[in-house]
């Protein structure tokens, strides 16, 4: 194995920063934000990749490969961190693929500079590799570029095709092949060449402040679903499964929330997802706790059934270890997992890439925050399973692909599931427009 690059890391507190996004690249932003706090990065000192054109050695799972490489990099790093908050010191941003068979790569990016804010304090982290020393100079914020608008239209799976896909999923459930399968559809289009992609992240973080707004290696979105957070030996997770649109007025909204909370179909779907997360966490934990009943989580455009979980971890378990064990959950794949993945590969005529994969950050201690990449868009050409591509000529703009899915269980209705995907597309479609 190639010896890891020695990283030199220096974190210092700086004057308060109100808006972090101007401190990242307009065209290749690195960002992790929630309610105005978070981390942004610029440049990259090292990139750790697995899959795509870099297959994992010996058939090892991609996330396990990345976790091992990160552990080595962190062990050899020289870290001078005077702030000691979550996200300070050595940190890397990650975007991992949904499927081990994806033609995209799972990637961990260590930025040259990271700027963060948490608990009313701001900091800057400088990272250098080899014999270089971490720089002292703080980066200058880059003003936002002009506003722009993108276009999106039907992709490989149009609305009629999606309803047919749901029927195929229901047929597989009826034969006992799976108990649940999550099926997605796609929209494709472009944004203007040279567009300041930070504007998309800013629109999402402003419109959906309680979600995780992320921008990592070409995927940008606002996810309501925490995959796992690890801090000081404790892991927490939030499971979302079961969805309903918000009502048009207060009475309608209350009725929508109550209908979701009492829906046998949605409660069954939610329980599948909760049990899959509990089963994945138990091997790493001395104790795991979860609420007996889900609560309804209110977002600007929909309701979700949600359950929070907490686990006290054994020695040495890191955020990336748990990401490897948890993904894919029943909330984004189905159950049983392997059968659901095989069915998704048969039915969906595209490669999901990083959509519905883990996205987040990890530090030198193995702590971090990871979400599932939902309500998002991927920038760059996207492969289809028929060998074609949705690549758009660079003169016409930057290619963009968005996905949205729904959990299919016994009792699912194809038209209702299609409507659910439309609701889930709304955040990213509105922000792109």
C-alpha positions as CSV (number, residue, x, y, z in Angstrom):
1,X,0.0,0.0,0.0
2,X,1.3,3.5,-0.8
3,X,2.4,5.4,2.3
4,X,-0.2,8.1,3.1
5,X,0.6,11.7,2.4
6,X,1.6,13.6,5.6
7,X,-0.8,16.4,6.2
8,X,-0.1,19.5,8.2
9,X,-3.1,21.2,9.6
10,X,-3.6,24.5,11.4
11,X,-6.9,25.8,12.8
12,X,-7.4,29.3,14.3
13,X,-10.4,31.3,15.5
14,X,-11.3,34.3,13.3
15,X,-13.7,37.2,13.4
16,X,-17.4,36.2,13.1
17,X,-18.5,35.3,9.6
18,X,-22.2,35.7,8.7
19,X,-22.3,33.9,5.3
20,X,-19.9,31.0,4.7
21,X,-20.6,30.4,1.0
22,X,-18.5,33.3,-0.4
23,X,-15.5,31.5,1.0
24,X,-15.9,28.5,-1.3
25,X,-15.5,28.2,-5.1
26,X,-18.2,29.5,-7.4
27,X,-17.8,26.6,-9.8
28,X,-16.8,23.7,-7.6
29,X,-18.2,24.5,-4.1
30,X,-17.6,22.4,-1.1
31,X,-20.1,23.1,1.6
32,X,-22.0,21.6,4.5
33,X,-24.6,24.0,6.1
34,X,-27.5,24.0,8.5
35,X,-29.2,27.0,10.0
36,X,-26.3,29.2,8.9
37,X,-23.6,27.1,10.7
38,X,-21.3,24.6,9.0
39,X,-18.1,24.3,7.0
40,X,-17.1,25.3,3.5
41,X,-13.9,24.4,1.7
42,X,-11.8,25.5,-1.3
43,X,-9.3,23.6,-3.3
44,X,-8.2,20.1,-2.5
45,X,-5.0,18.8,-0.9
46,X,-5.8,15.1,-1.4
47,X,-8.7,13.2,-2.9
48,X,-9.5,9.6,-1.8
49,X,-11.6,7.8,-4.4
50,X,-13.1,4.3,-4.8
51,X,-15.2,2.8,-7.6
52,X,-15.8,4.3,-11.0
53,X,-12.4,4.1,-12.7
54,X,-10.7,3.2,-9.4
55,X,-12.2,-0.2,-8.4
56,X,-11.7,-1.1,-4.7
57,X,-8.8,-3.6,-4.1
58,X,-9.9,-7.2,-3.6
59,X,-13.6,-6.4,-4.0
60,X,-13.6,-4.4,-0.8
61,X,-16.7,-2.2,-0.4
62,X,-16.1,1.4,-1.5
63,X,-16.9,3.0,1.8
64,X,-14.7,0.6,3.7
65,X,-11.8,1.3,1.3
66,X,-12.3,5.1,1.9
67,X,-12.6,4.6,5.7
68,X,-9.3,2.7,5.8
69,X,-7.5,5.3,3.7
70,X,-8.9,8.1,5.8
71,X,-7.9,6.5,9.0
72,X,-4.3,6.2,7.7
73,X,-4.3,9.8,6.6
74,X,-5.5,11.0,10.0
75,X,-3.0,8.9,11.9
76,X,-0.1,10.5,10.1
77,X,-1.4,14.1,10.2
78,X,0.2,16.9,12.3
79,X,-2.7,18.8,13.7
80,X,-2.6,22.2,15.5
81,X,-6.2,23.0,16.4
82,X,-6.8,25.8,18.9
83,X,-10.6,25.8,18.5
84,X,-11.6,22.2,19.2
85,X,-15.2,22.3,17.9
86,X,-16.9,19.8,15.6
87,X,-15.6,20.4,12.1
88,X,-12.2,22.0,13.2
89,X,-8.8,20.5,12.6
90,X,-8.4,18.0,9.8
91,X,-11.6,17.5,7.9
92,X,-12.7,16.0,4.6
93,X,-16.0,16.4,2.6
94,X,-17.5,13.1,1.2
95,X,-19.9,12.2,-1.5
96,X,-20.5,8.4,-1.9
97,X,-22.4,6.5,-4.6
98,X,-25.7,4.9,-3.9
99,X,-24.7,1.6,-5.6
100,X,-21.4,-0.3,-5.5
101,X,-21.9,-0.9,-9.2
102,X,-22.2,2.8,-10.1
103,X,-19.9,4.1,-12.9
104,X,-19.4,7.2,-10.7
105,X,-16.8,7.2,-7.9
106,X,-17.2,7.6,-4.2
107,X,-15.0,10.5,-3.2
108,X,-13.5,12.1,0.0
109,X,-12.0,15.6,-0.6
110,X,-9.6,17.2,1.9
111,X,-9.7,21.0,1.1
112,X,-6.7,23.3,1.1
113,X,-8.7,25.7,3.2
114,X,-11.8,25.2,5.3
115,X,-13.8,28.0,6.9
116,X,-16.5,27.2,9.5
117,X,-18.9,28.5,12.0
118,X,-20.6,26.9,15.0
119,X,-21.9,28.0,18.4
120,X,-21.3,31.6,17.5
121,X,-17.6,31.1,16.8
122,X,-15.8,31.1,13.4
123,X,-12.6,29.6,12.3
124,X,-10.2,28.9,9.5
125,X,-8.3,25.7,8.8
126,X,-5.3,25.6,6.5
127,X,-4.1,22.2,5.3
128,X,-0.9,21.4,3.4
129,X,0.7,18.1,2.3
130,X,4.2,16.8,2.2
131,X,6.8,19.2,3.5
132,X,4.7,22.3,2.9
133,X,3.5,24.3,5.8
134,X,-0.1,25.3,6.3
135,X,-0.5,28.9,5.1
136,X,-1.3,31.7,7.6
137,X,-3.3,34.0,5.2
138,X,-7.0,33.7,5.3
139,X,-8.8,33.5,1.9
140,X,-10.8,36.5,0.6
141,X,-14.5,36.0,0.1
142,X,-15.6,35.9,-3.6
143,X,-18.7,37.9,-4.4
144,X,-21.7,36.0,-5.8
145,X,-21.9,35.9,-9.5
146,X,-25.0,36.9,-11.5
147,X,-28.4,35.1,-10.9
148,X,-29.1,32.4,-13.4
149,X,-31.8,29.9,-14.3
150,X,-31.5,26.3,-15.3
151,X,-33.8,24.0,-17.3
152,X,-35.1,20.5,-16.4
153,X,-37.2,18.1,-18.4
154,X,-38.1,14.4,-18.6
155,X,-35.2,12.0,-18.4
156,X,-34.9,8.3,-19.0
157,X,-38.0,7.6,-16.9
158,X,-40.9,9.9,-17.9
159,X,-44.1,10.0,-15.7
160,X,-45.9,7.2,-17.6
161,X,-42.8,5.1,-17.4
162,X,-42.5,5.7,-13.7
163,X,-46.0,4.4,-13.0
164,X,-45.1,1.3,-15.0
165,X,-42.0,0.9,-12.9
166,X,-44.2,1.1,-9.7
167,X,-46.4,-1.6,-11.1
168,X,-43.3,-3.8,-11.7
169,X,-42.2,-3.1,-8.1
170,X,-45.7,-4.1,-6.8
171,X,-45.5,-7.3,-8.8
172,X,-42.2,-8.2,-7.2
173,X,-43.7,-7.5,-3.8
174,X,-46.7,-9.7,-4.6
175,X,-44.4,-12.6,-5.4
176,X,-42.4,-12.2,-2.2
177,X,-39.2,-11.0,-3.9
178,X,-39.1,-7.9,-1.7
179,X,-41.1,-6.4,1.1
180,X,-40.4,-2.9,0.0
181,X,-38.5,-1.2,-2.9
182,X,-37.7,2.5,-3.4
183,X,-38.0,3.5,-7.0
184,X,-36.7,6.8,-8.4
185,X,-37.2,8.8,-11.6
186,X,-35.0,11.5,-13.2
187,X,-35.1,14.9,-14.7
188,X,-32.3,16.2,-16.9
189,X,-31.3,19.6,-18.3
190,X,-28.6,22.2,-18.0
191,X,-27.5,25.4,-16.3
192,X,-25.5,28.2,-18.0
193,X,-21.8,27.7,-18.5
194,X,-19.9,29.6,-15.8
195,X,-22.9,29.7,-13.5
196,X,-22.1,30.5,-9.8
197,X,-23.3,27.2,-8.3
198,X,-23.1,28.7,-4.8
199,X,-26.4,30.5,-5.7
200,X,-28.1,27.2,-5.8
201,X,-26.7,26.2,-2.4
202,X,-27.7,29.6,-1.0
203,X,-31.3,29.3,-2.3
204,X,-31.7,25.8,-0.8
205,X,-30.2,26.8,2.6
206,X,-32.4,29.9,2.8
207,X,-35.6,28.1,1.7
208,X,-35.0,24.9,3.8
209,X,-32.9,26.0,6.8
210,X,-33.6,22.8,8.8
211,X,-32.2,20.5,6.2
212,X,-28.5,19.7,5.5
213,X,-27.5,21.9,2.6
214,X,-24.5,20.3,0.8
215,X,-22.2,20.8,-2.1
216,X,-19.6,18.2,-2.6
217,X,-17.7,17.2,-5.8
218,X,-20.5,18.1,-8.2
219,X,-23.6,17.2,-6.2
220,X,-25.7,20.0,-4.6
221,X,-28.8,19.6,-2.5
222,X,-30.7,20.0,0.8
223,X,-31.4,16.7,2.6
224,X,-33.9,16.4,5.4
225,X,-32.5,12.9,6.3
226,X,-29.6,12.4,8.6
227,X,-27.9,9.1,8.0
228,X,-25.7,9.3,11.1
229,X,-23.9,11.9,13.3
230,X,-21.0,10.7,15.4
231,X,-19.6,12.9,18.2
232,X,-17.5,11.8,21.2
233,X,-18.5,8.1,21.1
234,X,-22.3,8.7,20.6
235,X,-24.1,8.2,17.3
236,X,-27.4,9.7,16.4
237,X,-29.6,9.1,13.4
238,X,-33.0,10.3,12.1
239,X,-35.0,7.9,9.9
240,X,-37.5,9.4,7.4
241,X,-39.9,7.2,5.5
242,X,-43.6,7.9,4.8
243,X,-44.5,11.2,3.1
244,X,-47.5,13.4,2.5
245,X,-47.8,16.9,0.8
246,X,-48.6,19.9,3.1
247,X,-52.2,21.1,3.1
248,X,-53.4,24.2,1.4
249,X,-54.5,25.8,4.6
250,X,-54.2,25.2,8.4
251,X,-57.1,22.8,8.5
252,X,-55.9,20.9,5.4
253,X,-52.4,20.8,6.8
254,X,-53.5,19.3,10.1
255,X,-55.6,16.7,8.3
256,X,-52.6,15.8,6.1
257,X,-50.4,15.3,9.1
258,X,-53.0,13.2,10.9
259,X,-53.6,11.1,7.9
260,X,-49.9,10.4,7.5
261,X,-49.5,9.6,11.2
262,X,-52.4,7.0,11.1
263,X,-51.7,5.5,7.6
264,X,-51.1,1.8,7.9
265,X,-49.2,1.8,4.6
266,X,-46.9,4.6,5.6
267,X,-46.3,3.3,9.1
268,X,-45.3,-0.1,7.7
269,X,-42.9,1.6,5.3
270,X,-41.5,3.6,8.2
271,X,-41.0,0.6,10.4
272,X,-39.0,-1.2,7.6
273,X,-36.6,1.7,7.5
274,X,-36.2,2.0,11.3
275,X,-35.5,-1.7,11.8
276,X,-32.9,-1.6,9.0
277,X,-31.0,1.2,10.8
278,X,-31.3,-0.5,14.2
279,X,-29.9,-3.8,12.8
280,X,-27.0,-2.0,11.2
281,X,-26.1,0.0,14.4
282,X,-26.2,-2.9,16.9
283,X,-22.8,-4.5,16.0
284,X,-21.1,-1.2,16.8
285,X,-23.0,-0.2,19.9
286,X,-23.2,-1.1,23.6
287,X,-26.7,0.2,23.6
288,X,-29.2,1.5,21.0
289,X,-32.4,3.4,21.8
290,X,-35.3,4.5,19.5
291,X,-38.7,6.0,20.1
292,X,-41.6,3.5,19.9
293,X,-43.7,5.7,17.6
294,X,-42.6,8.1,14.8
295,X,-43.4,11.8,14.9
296,X,-44.5,13.9,11.9
297,X,-41.7,16.2,10.7
298,X,-42.9,19.4,9.0
299,X,-40.9,20.8,6.0
300,X,-41.9,23.7,3.8
301,X,-43.6,21.5,1.2
302,X,-44.3,18.2,2.9
303,X,-44.7,16.0,6.0
304,X,-42.5,13.1,6.8
305,X,-42.8,10.3,9.4
306,X,-39.6,10.5,11.4
307,X,-37.9,8.5,14.2
308,X,-34.7,9.6,16.1
309,X,-32.2,6.9,17.2
310,X,-29.2,7.1,19.5
311,X,-26.4,4.6,20.1
312,X,-23.4,4.5,22.5
313,X,-20.5,3.2,20.4
314,X,-17.8,0.7,21.2
315,X,-14.2,1.6,20.9
316,X,-12.8,2.7,17.6
317,X,-16.1,3.0,15.6
318,X,-16.0,6.0,13.3
319,X,-18.6,7.9,11.3
320,X,-17.3,6.3,8.1
321,X,-17.5,2.8,9.6
322,X,-21.2,3.4,10.5
323,X,-21.9,4.9,7.0
324,X,-20.5,1.7,5.5
325,X,-22.8,-0.4,7.7
326,X,-25.9,1.7,7.4
327,X,-26.0,2.4,3.7
328,X,-28.3,1.7,1.9
329,X,-31.1,1.9,4.4
330,X,-34.6,0.6,3.7
331,X,-35.6,4.3,3.3
332,X,-33.7,4.7,0.0
333,X,-33.4,1.1,-1.2
334,X,-36.0,-1.3,0.3
335,X,-35.9,-4.6,2.1
336,X,-34.3,-7.2,2.0
337,X,-31.5,-4.9,0.9
338,X,-29.8,-7.1,-1.7
339,X,-33.0,-8.1,-3.3
340,X,-34.2,-4.5,-3.4
341,X,-30.9,-3.4,-5.0
342,X,-31.2,-6.1,-7.6
343,X,-34.8,-5.0,-8.4
344,X,-33.8,-1.3,-8.7
345,X,-31.0,-2.2,-11.1
346,X,-33.6,-4.1,-13.2
347,X,-36.3,-1.5,-13.2
348,X,-34.5,1.9,-13.2
349,X,-33.0,2.8,-16.6
350,X,-30.2,5.0,-15.2
351,X,-27.3,5.0,-12.8
352,X,-28.2,7.0,-9.7
353,X,-24.6,8.1,-9.2
354,X,-24.5,9.9,-5.8
355,X,-28.2,10.4,-5.5
356,X,-29.5,8.7,-2.4
357,X,-25.9,8.0,-1.4
358,X,-24.1,9.2,1.8
359,X,-22.9,12.8,1.8
360,X,-21.2,14.7,4.6
361,X,-17.9,15.3,6.4
362,X,-15.5,13.4,8.7
363,X,-12.7,14.6,11.0
364,X,-9.4,13.2,12.2
365,X,-11.1,11.6,15.3
366,X,-13.6,9.8,13.0
367,X,-16.5,12.1,14.1
368,X,-18.7,13.6,11.5
369,X,-22.1,14.4,10.1
370,X,-23.6,12.4,7.2
371,X,-26.9,12.7,5.4
372,X,-28.5,10.9,2.5
373,X,-28.2,12.9,-0.7
374,X,-31.8,13.7,-1.4
375,X,-33.5,16.8,-2.9
376,X,-30.4,17.3,-5.0
377,X,-28.9,17.8,-8.4
378,X,-25.8,16.3,-9.9
379,X,-23.7,18.4,-12.3
380,X,-22.0,16.6,-15.3
381,X,-23.0,13.9,-17.7
382,X,-25.1,11.0,-16.2
383,X,-24.9,7.4,-17.5
384,X,-27.9,5.3,-18.5
385,X,-28.1,1.6,-18.1
386,X,-28.7,1.3,-21.9
387,X,-25.2,2.7,-22.5
388,X,-26.4,6.1,-23.6
389,X,-25.7,9.4,-21.8
390,X,-27.5,12.6,-21.0
391,X,-24.3,14.6,-21.7
392,X,-24.9,18.1,-23.1
393,X,-22.5,20.0,-25.2
394,X,-20.5,22.4,-22.9
395,X,-21.5,25.3,-25.2
396,X,-25.1,24.7,-24.3
397,X,-24.4,24.7,-20.6
398,X,-23.5,22.4,-17.7
399,X,-25.4,19.1,-17.7
400,X,-27.6,18.6,-14.6
401,X,-29.6,15.6,-13.4
402,X,-32.0,15.4,-10.6
403,X,-33.8,12.4,-9.0
404,X,-36.7,11.8,-6.7
405,X,-38.1,8.5,-5.5
406,X,-40.9,6.9,-3.4
407,X,-41.1,3.8,-1.3
408,X,-43.2,1.1,-2.8
409,X,-45.0,-1.4,-0.4
410,X,-48.2,-3.4,-0.6
411,X,-51.0,-1.0,-1.1
412,X,-49.0,1.6,-3.0
413,X,-50.8,3.4,-5.9
414,X,-48.7,4.3,-9.0
415,X,-50.4,7.7,-9.5
416,X,-50.0,8.6,-5.8
417,X,-46.3,7.6,-5.9
418,X,-45.8,9.7,-9.0
419,X,-47.3,12.7,-7.2
420,X,-45.0,12.1,-4.2
421,X,-42.0,12.3,-6.5
422,X,-43.3,15.6,-7.9
423,X,-43.5,17.0,-4.4
424,X,-40.0,15.8,-3.6
425,X,-38.6,17.4,-6.9
426,X,-40.0,20.8,-5.9
427,X,-37.1,22.1,-3.7
428,X,-34.4,21.5,-6.4
429,X,-36.6,22.4,-9.4
430,X,-37.6,25.7,-7.7
431,X,-34.0,26.5,-6.7
432,X,-32.7,25.8,-10.2
433,X,-35.4,28.0,-11.8
